[in-house]
Amino acid sequence: MKHFLDLLQQTIRENWNEPALADYRGANLTFGDLARGICRLHILFEEMGVAPGEKIALCGRNSTRWSVAYFAILAYKAVAVPILCDFTPSNIASLTLHSDARLLIVDRHIWDAMDAVSRGSVAEALALDRPEVLRSAGGLLPVALSRVDRLYAEQYRQGICPGDVHYDASTLDELCIVSYTSGTSGSPKGTMLSARSISSNVAFAQRQIPTRRGWRVLSILPLAHLYGLMFELMYPLLSGCRVTFLGAMPTPSVLMEALREVRPYMQLVVPLILEKIFRNKVFPALRREPARTMVRIPVVREIVFRYVRIGIINSFGGNIRHFIAGGAGLDPEVESFMRRIRLPYTVGYGMTECGPLICYSDWRSFAEGSCGRVVVRMELRIDSADPVHTAGEIQVRGDNVMLGYYKNAEAADAAFTDDGWLRTGDMGVLDASGNLYIRGRCKSMILGPSGQNIYPEEIEERLNAMPMVAESLVVGRRNGIVAMVVADVDASRRTGDAEVERVMAENLRTLNASLPAYSRVAAIELRAEEFEKTPKQSIKRYLYE
């Protein structure tokens, strides 16, 4: 298994003048341009006195600039701290502080949205989308930035060339990434991932999802999360592919137009996207004549199914070889139909703590209803006396597994069994062929529309502190996130139902104002009865999900 920095060095050298990164209808960078950008940032880091192993936080929308900064951090042997730009400005500042980041590289509009206290907690801040110092408590950053052009010209008088690209790949065991999946400022969990974890994920993807130089990927998932970062940026780019960033959250029409232009060879999707296509378009069309009659005739049915498959692939640009879903299970009816029409789909399984891969199977060998088989360099077990028939917690160990949680030893200790296996928090069974079937969640994480992790407990904690709320439970539904609320009985009796509804409407507005856009609550549903509880008085969440 090669160190991912070896692959980066090799890919840049071999593809110097080939396209590497692009902003949709914006900037275009070759692999040589990527090397130049990395080199310039390395000069900046050196002039600031950044030492290998120090943290550099990165927060911005998906873009060529984000990617150059990210690879520059890793190639410098610093530690990248990617932070989701949808977090609130105060949470972005608090996670930067918690990570001990020496520098925050951030989109200017995110910085502008921070209040004075949040800005004051950041020692050094550099604009991601322009060469501009946003804050420098020690005064090092402005001086360093002013010297970059001169030092670059002196060091590379003939310009940088492929032979100048050298990245230290001496060890796989150093810390490379601290990934925060939640924006909470209470007890943040920054997952610490090593070069071994990153390299193992990349190596597996290169073997299982082979590519060719020049093939294209359209990046739509957040790069601040490992799913999008690893499989829409690192694995394809290190394979010589061109990655195009859609940028801001797209409308369906913009997305479809971009897919037609980019023509990606694979597409990562959350299951909801595929389900909407089939339930809103394919199924209604097949229920209308003459398609309804045609699918009843065996020979004709296969022709109809072929046209459906081709139509879906064409809607994604016409070059799709793999649809890869993750984060949640597929609707059984939709999955069964996709299997019948031979759509090249598969469902993987993973988590941030594994960088992220745990299970995956190619669509040709994928078992319907499963989420694949455990990947190489990883082991999986079910905490059950009969793992084939009785669900137990899924536990894993191997190269992909995290080093721990940054400055949160208590959470890290709780994440592992006494004999060193990582607790996934998910329940499942294994069949005789090693296919994993998820049977439920110990954890309650909700997958957002673009792959974001949403933790309902954080929303419930805020909601439970609001007027007239006795208890609440936040769940994900097809039409969005819903908060089920039991109102305070005494307050309800005193004020009446109309007043309770008015207060809840105000609670909803206040709650959503404090949440990132992707985790806002669509509605509050009032319940007349209390939630069913365990003997420990915890809500039996599984009854309502």
N, C-alpha and C positions, 0 to 999 in steps of 0.2 A: 504493500500500500504506500503510495507516494504522499508526501506532505503536500497539502494544497498549495503552499507557496512554490514548491517545485513545479507544480502544474501551471501556476500563474506565470512564472518565469519562462517556462517552455512555450506556453501558448502565445505569450506576447512576442517572443523571439521569432516563432514560426509563422505568425500571422500579422506581421508588422504593419502592412499597408491595407489589411482587410478590415471591414467595418466591425466594430465591437459593441458600441453602445449608442443608443439614439433616444432622444426625447421625441415623442410622437409629434410630427410636424414642427420639430425644433432642431436642437443641436445634434450633430452626428460626429462620433469619435471613432477613429481607428484604434487598433491595439497599440500602435505607436503613440497616439495621442494619450491613451490611458497611461502609458509608461511615463510620458512627459508630465502629466498631471500628478502622478505618484511622486516623481522626482522633486517637483516644485514643493509639494507639501512636506516631503522629507527635509528639505532645506529649512522650511519654516519651523518644523518641530525641533530640528537641531539648534537653530538660532534661539528658540525659546528655552532650550535646555530640557526638553521633554526626554525622559529616560525610558528605555525599553521596559515594558511592564506597567508603565503608568496608564491611567485610563483617559480616554478621549470620548466624550459623548457626541452623538450624532443624531440630529432631529430635523426632519424635513420630508417633503413629499418625495415619492419615487422619482429619480431623475439621474441623468448622467453625472451631474456634480456630486450627488449623494454617493453614487457608486465609486467614483474616483476617490472621494474622501475615505470611504470604507476600506477599499483595498490599500490605500496609502497607510492607514492606521495599522492594518494587519501586517503589511510588508515591512513596516518600521519596527515591528515586534512590540508595539504598544497594544493595549487592550481596547477593543471597540465596545462602546456602550450604545447600541441603537435604541432610540426611544421613539415610540409611536407618536406621530405628530398630531393625532386626534386626542391625545390626553390633554387635559386642561393645562393652561400655561403654568399655573402654580405647581401642578404635579410634575410637569417637565423639569421645572427648576428643582423641586425636592428630590427627584430621582437623580438628577445631575449631582446634587450635593451628596446624596446617599452613596453614590458610586465612587466618590472621591475623584471625580473627573478633573483632570488638570485643565482641560479646555472643553468648551461646548461649541460645536459647529452647528449652526441652526439657521433655518430659513428666516429671513428678515421679518416677515409678517408675524411669525410665531413670537419672535423676540419683542416686537412692538406691542403684542397683546399681553405681555407680562407686566405686572405692577412693579413698583419700585422695590418692594421687599424681595420679590422673586428674583429680579435682576441683581439685586445686591448680594444674593446668596451664591452667585456664579462668579468665580474668580476671573476667568478669561473667556470671552465669547467672540467668535468669528462668524460673519455672515456666510451661509452656504451658497447663496445664489448671487453673490457679488464679492469682490475682494475688499471687505470693509470690516474694521474692528468695531465691535459692538460694546465691548467692555474689556478693560484691562486694569485690574486692581494693582498689579505690580509693575505695569508699564512695559513688560517684555514683549507683548504681542505687537504693538505698533512698530517698534524698532525692528523686530524680526520680519514683519511683513514688508517693510520698506527696503529690506536688503535682498529679498528673494530674487528679483529680476537680475540684479548685478551678480549675485553669487552663481546663479544658474548659467549666465552667459560666460562667466569666468571658468566654471567647471566643465562646461560643454561648448567649447569654442566653435566646433564644427556641428553642433547640434547633437542630441542624444541619438544613439544608434542601438540596434539589437544587442550588440556585444556589451553594452554598458549596463544591461539589466541583470542584476544579481540580487536575489533575496535569500536571506538566511533561513534555511530549512533544517537546521541542525537537530531539532528535537520536536517530537510530537506531543510532549507532555506539558508544554507551557500553556497558561491561561490565555485565551484569545478573545473571547466574547463574554460580556455580562449582559444577559437579555432579561429585561423586565416585561413580564406578560401582563402586569396590572399596574395601573397608575396610582394605586393607593399610597398615601403618605404615612399610613400607620406602621405596618411592619412589612416593608417591601420585600419581595422575593426576587432577587437578581440571580438568575440561573447562570452558573459559571461553566462555560464550555471550553474544552481544550482543543488544540490543533488536531489531536487524535480523533475526537468526535467529528469535527468538521471534515477532515480528510476521509474518514470512514464513510460518511454520508455521500460525499462527492464520488468516491470510488465505486460505491454500490450503484449510484445512479448512472454513472458512465457505462457500467457493465450491463445493467438491466434495461436502460433506456438509451440505446446507442444513437449517436448523432453523426452528422457530417459537417465539415467546415462550411460555414456560410448559412446553415439552417437558421431559422429565426424563431424567436420567442417573444410573445407579448406579455409584459409584466403588468399585472393588474392587482395582485395581492400586496399587502403592506410589506415592505422590505424590513421593517423593524420587527417582524415576526419571523421565526425560523423557517416556517413552511415556504413563504414567498422568497425569503432571502436565499435559502439553499437551492430551491428548484426552479426559481424564475431568474436567478442571477448567477450564483456561484457555479453550480453544475453545468449549465449551458455555456456560460462564458469561458470557463476553464476547459471546455470541449471545443472551443473555436467557433461557437455560435454567435449570432448577433442578437442582442437583447434590446427591445424597444419598450420604453416606459410610457404608459398611458398618462401617468401623472395624477391629476385630481380625479375624484370619484366620477365615473362617466355616466351619462344617460345611456339607455339601451341603444339608441340610434348611433351615438358616438362610438360605443364599443363595437357594434356590428360593422361600422364603417372602418374602424381601425383593424379589425380582424381580416376584413377583405383586403386591406392594403398590405398588412404585415405577412399574412398567410403563415401562421406559426405551425410548427410540426407537432406540437403538443399543447395542451391547455390544462392548467390547474383550475379546478372549479370547486366551489362548495356545492354540496348535493342540491341545495335549493335552486340553483341555476338550472340544472338538468331537469329537476322536477317541474319547474315552471314551464319550460319548453314543451314538455310532453303533455302536461295537464291543460295548459292554455292554448296550445296550437295543434300538436299532433293528435291527441285523443279526440278533440272535437271534430277535426277534419276527417278522421276515420269513421266517425259515427254518421257522417253525412253521405248521401248518395252522390256518385256511384261507388265511392270507396267502401261503403258499408257492405254492398253486395259483393264487390271484388274480393274482399278479404275472406269471404266464405268459400272461395274456390281455391283449392290447394295450390295449383300451379300459378295462378294469377296472384295469389296472396304473397308468394315469395317475390314476385316482381314489384308489388306495391311496397313491401318491406324494404327492398333494395333501394327504391326511390326515396323512401323515408330516411334511410341511413345516409344516402348520398346528399339529400337535402340538408340534414343536420350538419354533416361535415362541411358542406359548402357554405353554410351560414357562419361557420367559424373560419372561413378563409379557403377551404377546399384542400388543405394540405395536412390535416390532422391525422396523426398516427396513434395518438394516445390521448384520451380524456382521463385525467387523474383526479379523483375526488378524495376529500379527506375532511376530518373534523367532526363528521356525523355520519350516520348510516343513511342509505338510500331508501326511499319509499319502496316497499316490496313490489307493488304493482308496476311502478316505473322501471325498477331494476329488471323484473321479469321480461318486460317488453323490450328493453334495451338488449337483453340477451337474445331474444327471438330475432331481432333484426341485425344481430352481430355488430352492434356499435362497439368500437374499440375502447371500452371503458374499464377502469379498475378502481378499487377503493383501497387506499392505504390507511395505515394507522401509525400514529406517533404522538409525541409531545415535546414541548420545548426542552425538557430535561434530557432528551435523547437526540437533540440537535438536527432534525426531530424524528428520524425514522426508527420504527420498531418493526412494522410488518408491511410487506408489499409483494404482489405477484403480478407478472405480466398479464395483460388482458386475455391472452390465449389460454393461460392455465389458471386464471382466476376462478375461484369457487363462488358461485352466486350466494349472496347473503353474508359472505365473510369479509374480512379486511386483509386477506392475504396471509402469507407465512412469514415467520420471523426472518429478518434480513441476516446476511453473513456478518460475522464478528459480533453477533448478539445471541443471547440465550433468553428463552421465555419459559415461564412456568405458571401454572394456575394453582392458587392456594386453595385446593379442594382435594378431598379424598378420592373423588371420581371426576377428574377434569374433563372427561368426554361428555358426561351427562349432567354434572352438577356444577353450576357456575361458582367461580371463586375469583378473588382478586388477581388481576394480571400483574405479574412481577417480572422484571427483566434485569439483566446485567450484561456488560460487554463494553466494547470500545466506544459506542455512541453515548454512553451514560455520562451525565454531568459530573463535575468535581464537587459540587455542593451549591449552596446559596450564599451570595456575598454578604458578609457581616450578619448572617442569620443562622448560626450553628444549630439553634434549637429546631428550626424548621427543617434543616438538612438532616439532622439526626432522626427526626420523625419520618422522613421520606424513605428511609432504608430499613430493611429488616435486620435482625441481629446477625444474620449470616451474609449480609452485604448485597441483597437484591433490592432494586428500586421498586417502590410501591407506585403503581400507575394511578391507583384510585379508581380504576375501571374494573368491571366484572365481565368474565368471559368463559368460554369453553373452547377446547381444541378437538378437532376431529382426528381420525386415524392418520390423515395425510398431513397434519400439522397446520391446517387452516384455522385461523382464529376467528371466533364469532363473538361479537360484543353482546352481552346480555343486559347491561345496565351500567349505571355510573355510581361509584361511591361519591365522586365529585359532582358538582352541579353546574359546571361551566357550560355557558351557552355560546355556540359559534355564531359570530356576527355575519352580516351579509357579504362581507369581503374578507372573511377569514379571521376577524379580530376575536380575541378571547374576552368574554364578558362574564364577570363573576357576580352572580345575583346577590350573594351575601353582602357585598359592598353597597349595592343599591338598597337592599333591605335595611341595612344599618342606618342609612340616611333617612329613609322613609319612616322607619319606626320612631324616629325622634321628632316627627312632625305632628302638628295638632290633630287630635281625634283619632290617631292611628294606634290601635292596641297591638296588632301584629300584622305581618305582611309576608307574602311569598311571591318572588319574582320568577316567572317562567318564560320560556321562549315558545312562540307559536308561529304558524305560517305567516300570519299578518303582522308579526312584530313581537316586541317584548311587552308582556302584560304583568301588572302588579295586582295580585289578589290581596285585598285588605279587609281585615276585621276591625270595624270601628269601635272606639271606646264606648262601652254600653252606657255608662252614666252620662257621658256627653251627648249621646244620641237621644237619650230620653229627655234631657233638658232642652235641647235645641230643635229636635225634629229632623226628619229625613232630608228635607230641602236644604237645611243649613249644613248637614253633613256632606251632602253632594257638592255644595258650593265650596266648602273647605277642602274637600278632596281635589276638586278642580284646581284650586290655588296651590295645594300641595304638589300636584303634578307639574304645574308650571315652574314652581320653585325647584323641584327635584331635577327636572330636565335642564334647567339653567346651569346646574352644577355638574352635569355629566357630559362626556364626549358625545358627539352627534351619533356615533354608531351604537351607543348603549342606552339611548334615551327610551323612555317608556311610552308605548303607544296609548295605553289606557289603564285606568284603575278600575278594577272590578270589586264592588263591595260584596262581602259575604255575610250572611246572617248568622252562621255558625262558626265556632272556633275551628282551627285546623286540628286534624287528628295528630296526636303526639305519641312519642315513645315514652317508656318509663322514666327516661331522663328529661322528659318534657321538651325534646327536640321535635320539630315538625317532621312528620313522615313525608318528606319532599317527594318521594317516588310516586305517591298516590295522586299527586296533582300535576306531575310533569307529563 
